[in-house]
Amino acid sequence: MKLVKTIANLGYGSRKEVTMMFREGRITDPQGEVLYADDAVTHEVVRIDGEPLDPPAGMTLMLHKPLGYTCSTKDHGRLIYDLLPSRFRLRSPLLSSVGRLDRDTSGLLLMTDDGALLHRIVSPKAKLSKVYEATLAQDLRGDEGALFASGTLMLESETTPLAPAELEVHDARHAALILTEGRYHQVRRMFAATGNHVDALHRSRIGGLSLGDLPAGAWRLLDAGDLDRLFGGGA
């Protein structure tokens, strides 16, 4: 692939705009030597304004999604893409969220432009656990753990029961719910089925991958070790 197209596909600009960047001498090697559009160089040696190129297609990142942001490219209001470099929204292939967190849910969100990886993560066969920390409007009744683990709970308007889920109670109004599936607003609907309401919801872990000390609104690229932890379940 020509260097102009490679850089344009990473979202740095249209092909016309990237061509102008070459003419302005903004695209160089690590030593500052100007590169030209027809130079045959590897991805790793290209610099734009002195900075390395973003990763090629296959990039995966984790985002600590704050409350109030929507997992969309088109909705009105604040979008998760507003938290990333603007060029990330223009990448081809598209950088997509792996599943969604609604506007009123915070926490760990994965994003990738690797379609095969996205499918592997969301596939029911993967059975990747997801941990949600819930703050409840009312005290727990005491039987929620058994009900959620039973594999018989049927949500309103659905025709198949939920897979067994694990409830870890922190105190009367705080609990972690561990799921291996991802139905629409599942955690909120599960507690609603017990007569309770979720006041706050935060996803803290997917598989073996957690946010760690990543602050709200921040993101970081994932490497092979991170993906091993994601699927391996390690700490």
N, C-alpha and C positions, 0 to 999 in steps of 0.2 A: 504494500500500500504506500502511495506517495506520502511524503512527510506532511504536505499541506493538508491532505485529507485526514491523516492520523490526528493532527492537532485540532482540526475542525471537529472531528468526531468526539474529542474530549471536551468540547463545549467552549473552547477559547474564542470562538468567533466563526463567522461564515468563512468559506474558502477564500472569498475576496478579502475579508478582514485579515485572515491569517497571512495571505500573500503580502499584504501591506506591512504586517509585522516583520516579515523577512526583509522587505525593502528598507524598513526603519532600523534594521540591525538589532532587533530585540531578541532574536532567536540565535542562541550561541551554543558552544560546547562548554564544558566545565572550566576551561581556561579562558573563556571570554572571547574566543575566536568566533566570528560571525559565521553562521551556517546559511546555506542556500537551499531553496526549495527542492532542488534535484539532488542534494547530497544524500548518499546512502549511509545512514548512521543508525545505531540502535537507539531504542527508546530511552535507555538509561543515561545517555550522554547529552540529551537535549535539555537546554535551559531556556526558559522564557523570563526575561527581565531578571536573570540570575537565579531563578528558582527551578528545581527539577519539575519535569512534567508530572501531572497526576498519573496514577496507575492506569494501565491500559484496560481494555474490556476485561471483565472478571473482577472488578473492584467491589469489595464488600466493606460496609462500615456499620458501627453501632452508634445509635443516637439516644441520648437521654431526653426523651420527649417531655417537655413541660406541659402543664395543663393549658388548655386554650388553643392548642395547635391542631390542625386537621391533616390527616394523611391523604393529601390530594394534591394534584397539580392545578386544579381549576376552581376549587371552591373560593368563595369570598372569605375575607378575614385572614387570620394568620395561618400560614401553611408550614409544614415541616421543612420545606425547601428554603424557607426564609432563614433557617438556622445554618444552612450550608453555603459554601461558596456559590455564587450565582451561576457559574459555569456548570456546576453539577446538574442543574436542571436541563441543560442543553446537550448532555452527553448522548451519544448514539453507539450502542443500544441504551435505552432509557434506564436511568437509575430509579428503581421502584422500591417501595416499602414491602417487606415480607410480612404479609398480613397487615392488620391495622390496629391502632389504638384510637378510640374515639376521643373527641375533643376534651371530655372530662376525665380521661384516664392518662396518667403520666407513666414514665418508666422506659424500659428497654425496648427499643425498636431497631430491627435489623433492616438494612437497605442494600440492594445489590443490583448490578446490571447483568448478572450471570443467570440466565433463565433456568438452566439445569439445576443450579444450586438452589434457586428460589423454590423450584418444584420439589426438590429433595427435602427442604426444610418444612414445607407446608403439607407434604404428603402424609396422609393418615398412617401409612406404613412406617414412617419414621418414629411415630409415637414420642416426639420430643415433648418433654414436660415443660409447662409454663407455670411460673409461680406468681400469683397475684396477692398483694397485700391489701386487705379490705378493712375500712373503718365503717362500722355499722351504726344505723340510727337507733337501734334497740339492742338490748342484751340478747345474746344467743339463748335459744331455748334449751339446748343440751343434746338434742337428737339430730342436729344437722350433720354431724360427722358420719353417723351411720347411714343417713339418708343419701348423702352425696356418694358414699362408698358403695352403695347397694347396686348401682347399675340399673336401677328401675325408675329413676326420677324422669318424668316426662314434662318437658316445658310446654307452656301454652302454645297452641297452634302447630306443634310438631307431632310427628307420627312415629318417631323412634326414640327410645330412652337414651339418656346420656350415658357415656362410658363412665365407669367408676372414677371418682375423684377423691383426693385426700384433703382433709381439713386439719390444719394445725392451729389450735386455739392459743392466742397470746393472752387475752383476757376477755372479759364479757363482751366487749365491743370491737375487738381487734383480732383478726385471724388471717392466716395465709391459706389460699386455696390452690391446690396443685392439679392442673388439668393436662390431659394428653390430646385434647381436641379443641377446636376453636369455633364454636357457633356464635351467631350474632348476639352481642351483649350477654354472653353466657354467664359470667360471674354475677352480674346484676340480676339476671333472670333467675338464677339458682337461688339466691337469697330472697328474691321476691316470692318464690314458690314456698318459702317458709314463713312468709308474712313480714319479712324484714326489708330494709332499704339500705343500699350502699351509699354512704355519704362521700367516701373518697376511695379511689382505686389506683393502685400502682403496681406495674409489672416489674418484678425485681430480677427475674431469671428466665432464660430460655435454655433448655438442655443443661449443659454444664457451664454456660456463659452468663456472667452477671455484670452489672454496671460497675462494680467496684467503687472507686472514688470519683467516677466521672460525674461532674456537676450537671444540674439541669440545664438544658440548652446546648450542651457540648457534645462533640462527636469525636470518634477516632476510627482510623482504618483498622481492619482486622487482617491478621496474617494467618499462615497455615496452622500455627499453634492454637490460635483462637478457634479456628474451625474444628480442629481436633477436639478441643474442650467442648465445643458446642455439641458435637455428635457423640463424644465419649462420655459426657456427663461428669468429667472430673472437675475439681475445684479450680 
